Amino acid sequence: VIGLPVFIILTIFLYVFVKKLKKKYDEESQVISVNKKVNLAIKLISAGAGLLITLNITSTMWFQILQYINSEDFGTLDPIFNNDVSFYVFKLPLINTAIGSLISILFLMTLAIVLFNAYLAVREGIKNVSEQFEDIRQFPRQNLDLNKILNKKFAERIINQISIIGFLLFLLLGARYALRCYDLLYSRLGRVFGAGYTDINITLNLYRVLAFGCALAAFTFFVGARKRKLKIALALPVALILVSILGTGLAWGVEKFIVEPDQLSKETLYMQYSIKSTQKAYGLDDVKTIQFPARDNLTIEDIENNPEVIENIRINDQEPLIQVYNQLQGIRPYYVFYDVDVDRYVIDGEYRQVFLSARELDQDRLNEQARTWVNLYLKYTHGYGITVSTVNNVTPQGQPEMLVKNIPPTTETDFKIVRPEIYFGEKTNNYIIVNTDEMEFDYPSGADNVETLYEGKAGINLSFFKRLLFSIREGSYRMLISKNIDKDSRIIINRNIIQRVS
């Protein structure tokens, strides 16, 4: 949704920026340029650069904007900076992305300034030389004076423009270093995840010095560049580079020679922060500990009074079971069981502990010839069914006793699978488009295949405009031109269940 306005704004901004560069050059050169090729080149370059930046921004920023706008306080403060945790979850990612994007735009503007001024200066310089010689090819190269080719104001004009870019760039770098202070809460340097002794006592102060130094360098660079005093312009930036290198080395030395030999005393406070924060995150901060008076004198009466416990004692091993499932219940090479989970259900009136695993479809296992765009995104869209086995029984052949098996799922119990299609799984990382004119592969049936259409409610309806945006997002033109997609089609993204809950 934000892609089109961002693209339009950036393209107009870059076009106006480069046009002003050209206009300023024409005024200084006292010429009026009406070269249509130059104007067309400016438009194409502005649109191309705007598109590249837009793709980079919208790939992540659209979701971060939604998070920022709809953020709610957690009611929990971090122990270092006393910010609500929602700041780190919903707001900081967008701010970091915005600053990074602005820095990228400034670098692009710098490149545009240098290249555009060089092109115009060379063009005007050659024109000046050609005015003195009827045939410039006859001009002796050994006598070629570059000052006539490059306008005398070339360097001066670039310095004036880059002084402004440098001023803004150092301010943004200062802001980035200030925000990196908060990133220390994600540090992996110490014994535990999060800020540790070295992070707080060394790295935090280093970032603060660099943030202040960059803000100061913005002014010294601007003044030095304007006054053509190179030492003033570059002294502080060079000093900041040295401070960064020395500070990083100091942090490494403190961690290696001061913290690690005495880690318990140095890191105790930060370990406590980590433990308390982890308990709070998992809702374990208000747990009451009660001693359970376990008895070691088990009697026959205890066994008879707890039949559910005894009957659900696990005798099968969970780890090798995944291999058994894949060998016996994979059915086709493109089906795969990724892991085995343990759950409990009431089956035929009895509360039972079972192993179960979902049969997902791995598109990487399709034949190379079958891995077309239509097959990957329209046809082979979902896995099918699950396998369920008991934890405490085996067959006479030593295999697990399966309560649910095969395709379509079969069972001799009341454990019925009503909707066996699996559109969301642990390895479903690509998007799919459902309800198209191309029927979906449902499951194999002998030499034939059973086909179906999606009956769920997930997905985003695909209008032509949305198809255009998703084509840009996914970097594929096929979605835009496919004749199989109609007004009823929907695209389903974020199908990995781990990503959906994180």
N, C-alpha and C positions, 0 to 999 in steps of 0.2 A: 504494500500500500504506500509506503514512504519512498519507494524506489523512483517513481516518475517525478514527483516534485523535487527530490534531491538532485536527480539528473538534470532537470530543467534549470534549477537554481545554479548548480555548478557550471553548466555549459554557458549560461548567460554571463556569470561572473568571470569565467576564464576568457570568454570572447571580448567582453568589455575591457578586461585587464590588458589583453594583448593589443586590442585596437588603440587603447590609450598610449601604450608603448610606441606604436607605429605613428600615432598622431604627434606625440612629443618629438619623435625623431624627425618627422616631416617639418615641424615648426622650426626646429633647430637647424635643419638643413636648408630651410627656406625653399622647399619643394612641395608640390601638390601631387600626391601619388594616387592614381586611379587604377592601378594595376588590378584587374579582376582576378587574376590567378592568385595574387597575394591574399586578397580578401577571401577567396574560396579556401585557400590553404588555412587561413586563420579559423574559418568556420569549422572545417573538418578536424583540425587539431583540437579545437576547443571541445567539439562533440566527442571525439575519441577519448580525450583525457577525462572529460566529465563522466563518460560511461565507465571507464576503468575505476575511477574513484568511487562512483556510485555502487558498482558491484562489490567493491571491497567493504564499503560502509554497510550496505543493506544486508550483506550475508549474515551479520551478527547483530547489527544495531537495532533492527526492527523489533526483535524480541526484548532487547535491553530497554528500549523506550517503553514498551508495554509494562515491563517490570517496574521501571521508575515511576510511571504515572500511577500505577495501581499498588504501590508499595504500602505496607502497613508495618507499624512498629511491632517488634517481637516482645518488647517489655523486658529485654535482657541487655545489659551493658557489657561491653568487652572490658576486661580488667586492666588493660594498658592505656587506652585512649578514652575510655568511658563513652564510646559511641554505641548507639543501639545497633544490635546485630543486623537489623534490616539494612543499614547503610552499606554493609559489606556485601550483602546478598543481592540487593535490588538497585543500589545507586552507584556504588564505586565502579562496577564494570562499565556502565554507560559513560561515566566521566573519563575513565581511562581510554575507552575507544574513541571518544570525541577528541581528546587531546592528541592521541596518536594520528587520527585522521587529519587534524589541522596541521600537524607537523609535516605529514606527507604532502599536503597541499602547498605548504610553504616551500618545500624542496622542489616541487614541480614548478612553482612560480619562479624560483631561482634559476632552474634549468631553462625555462621559457625566456627569462630576461637575457641570459647569456647567449643562447642560440639565436634569438630574434634580433638582438642588437648586433651580433656578429654578422648575420645574414644581411641586414640592412646596411651596415657599415661597409661591408665588402662590395655590395651592389653599388652603393653610392660612390665608393672609392674608385671602382673600375670605371664608373661613368665619368668621374673627374679626369682620370688618366686618358680615357678614350677621346675626351674633348681636345686633348693636346696632340693626338696622333690619329690620322685618318684610319689607319689599319693597326689595331692594337697588337696583331700578331707579329708586326714588324718591330715592336718595341723591344729593345735589347734587355733580356732578362737580368743580366748582371748589373744593370743600372736601375732595376726596379726598386722604387722607394716604397716600403710598406706604409709609411706615413701618409702616402697619397692614396693607398688602397684602403687603409683603415682610417676612418674619420678621427681627427684629433680629439674629439670629445667622446670617443667610444668608451675608454676606460673610466673617464669622469662620470659619464651618464650611468654606467653599470654600478659604480661605487655608490652613487646617490640612491639608486633603487635598492641595492642589496643592503644598504644601511638600515632601511626600514624593515626589510625581510629579516635581517639579523636581529634587530630589536625585538620583533615579535617572536622569533624562534627562541631566543634566550628566555623570554618570559614564559613560553610554553614549556621549555625544558625545566625551568624552575618549578612550575606547577607540577610537572611529572615527578620530579624528585620529592616534592612535598607529599604527593600521593603515594609514592613508594614507601613512605614511612608506614602507611597502613598495610601495605603488602607484607610487612614483616610478620604479621599475624599468621601468614601462611608459610613461614620459613621452615626449611627442613635441615637447617644447619646443626641444631643441637640434638640432644638425646630424644626429645619428644617433638611432635609436630607442633609448630607455632613458635612465637617469639621466645628466644632464650637469652642467656646472660650476654653473650656477644652481640646479639641483635639489638638489645636495648641500650647497652652501655657504649657500643662502638658504632655499629652500622646506623642506628637511628640518628646519632649526632652527626655522622658523616652526611647522611641525606639532608639534614637540616642545614648544614654548612653549604652543601652544594646547591640547595634550593635558594638560599639567600644570595650565594655567589652568582648564580645564573641571573637572578633579578638585577643585581648590581652590574653584571657584565652586559646586560641589555643596554644600559645607559652608556657605559664606557665604550662599547662597540659602536653605538650610534654616533656619539660625539667624536670618537677617534676617526671613524670613517668620513664623517662630514668635514672634519678639519684636515683630512689627509695625513693623519698621524698614525702610522701603522703600529707603533709600540703601544699607544694608548688603546687602540682597537683590539689588539691581540693579546695584550699582557694578561688580563684577567681570564680569558678563555683558556690560555695555555696553563695558567696557574691552577685552574679548576681541573684540568686533565691530570696534572701532577697530584693534586689533592685526592682525586678519585683513585688513582693507582696506589698511592701511599695508604689511603684509608682502607682499601680492599686488602692490601698486604697486612696492615695492622690487625684487621678483623681476623684474618687467617691465623696470625701469630697468637693472638689472645685465645682463640678457640683451641689451638694446638697445644700451647705451652702453659696456659693458665687455667682454662676451663676443664679440659679433658683429664689432667692429673687430679683435679679436685672437683669432679663433676657433681657429686652429691650435694656438697655445700653450696656450690655456685648455682646449680640449676633447681634446687629444691622449690623455691618460690614459683618458678615457671612450670615445674611439674605439677604443682598443686593447681595452678591456673588451668592447665591442660586437663587434668582429671576432673575438676569441677565443671569445666565447660562441656566436656564429653558427657558427663552424667546429666547435665542440664539438657543437652541436645537430644539425648535418648529418653528423657523423662524419668531418669533414675536418680534424681537429686533429692527425692523425698521417700527413699526406701527405708523401711523399718526392718531391722535384723532380728529374727526370732530363732532361738535355738530349737532344733527339731530333735526330740528325744528318740533317736534311732535305736532299735533293738537288734542284737545279733543272735538272739535265740529263736530263730524261725521255727514255727511249729506247723503240723499238718493242718491245724485249724486255720492258721493264717493263709495258707495256700487255698484252702477250700472257700474262705470268705472273700478272696480277691481273685476270682477267675479271670476278669478282664486283664488284669496286670500280667498274670501268668501266661495267658493265651497270646499276648502281644509282645512277649519277650523276643527280641530280634535275634534270629540265628543266621540270616542271610547278610552278606556284606554289601554295603551300598556302593563302594567304589568299583569293584569289577562288574557290577550289575549293568553299568552303562555299556560295556562291551557286549554283554549278552543281549541287551535290547537292540543294539545296532545290528548284530548278527542275525537275530531271529525275527525282529519286527521292523527292520529298515524297509523291507519289501522292494524298494527301488533304490538305485544308487544316489538319487538326489534327495532322499529323505535321510534325516539324521536326528539322533537324540543327543543333546548337548550335555545334559546332566540329569541326575536322579534326585528327586525330592522326597521327603517323608511327610505324610499327612495322615489324618485320622477321619474316618467317615463311619456313619451307621450303615452297614451293609447287611441286608436280610435280617434287620432287627438287632444286629450285634455291632457294638462299637469296636472297630478294627483299625489297627495301624497298618499302613500300606506304603509301598514304594510306587512312585508314578513319574512319568516323563512325557513331555509333549513331542510329537513327531513333526519337526519343522522341515521346511523345504529350503535346501541349500542350493541357490542358483549357480554357485561356482562349480557344482558337480554335474551340471547339465553338459551335454555334448557341445563341443565348440560350435558346430553348425546350428545348434538350437539356441545359442545365446544371442539372438537378435533383439533389437529394441522392443519389438512387439511382445516377444516371449518374456523378456525380463520385467517389463513394466505393466503389461496388460493381461498376459495369459497366466504365467506361473506366479500367482500372487499370494499363495497361502500354503501352509502345511495342512496336515490332516490327522486328527485323532490323537489319542494318547494310549500308552500302555500302563496298566496297573497290575501290580503283583503283591502278594502277601509278604510280610517280613519274616514269617515263622514257618513257612511250608515250602516243600520242594516236591517235584514230580519224581516218579520212580527212576527217571533218567538223570536226576540230580539238577534239573533245571528249575528256575523259580516258578511257582504256581501263579499263573496269570489270570486275573479276574476280568480284565478288559484287554483285548488284543485284536490284531488284524485290521484290514481295511476292506469295507467299512467296519467300524468297531463292533465287536461281538462280545457278549457276556452271558453267563448263566445265572447272574445275580440281578438284583434290582438297581445296580449301579449303571444307569443308562446315560449315554452321551447324546444329548439332543442336538447340539451344534458342534460338530467336530472340526469345522474350518478354523485354522489358526492364522489370523492376519497380523497378530502382534506377538513377538517372541523375543528371545535372548540374542539372536543374531540377525534379525530383520532390520538392516540398517539403511535400505534404500526405499525410495518412495514407490508407490504403485498407483495406477489409475483404474478405477472400478466402474462398473455400469457403462461399459463401452459397447461398441458394436462387435467387438471381439469377445467371444465367450471365454470364460476363465476355465483353466484346467482344475478339476476338483480332486479326482483320485483315479488311479488306474484300475481297470476291471478286465483282467485277462489281457487279450491283445488290443482291447479298445480303451478309450479314456472317457470318463464321465465328466461332463462340463456343467458349469453353473454360472450364476450371476450373484454378485454381492448383495446380501440381504440386511446388512447392518446399517447403522446410522452415522458412522464416522466418516470423516472426509470433508473436503472443501469443494463446493460446486465450481465447475470450470466454465466461466464465461470466456469470451475471446480475450478480454483484457487480462483476466487472471492467467490464462494460458500464456500470454505474452510475458507476464511477470515471472511465472514459474519457469518458463523457458530460459529467461535470463538468469534466474536463481540457480537452476540446475545445469546451465551451460549446454543445453541441447535444443536444437531447433525442431526436432522431430515432434515434440509435444505440440508445437504451434501448427504444424502442417499435417498432422495425422488425421486421416479421414475417419478413423475409428472412434474418435472422441466427439461426443455430441452434447446437447444441453443438459442431459441427465448424468453425465459423467462426473466423477468426483476424484480428487487426488487425496491420497492418504499419506501423510508424512509423519516423521517421528514415531516409527513403529517399534523401536526397541523399547521393551518394557522397563529396562533399567534407566534409560534416559528419560522416559515419561514420568517416573516417580522421583527423579533427582532434581 
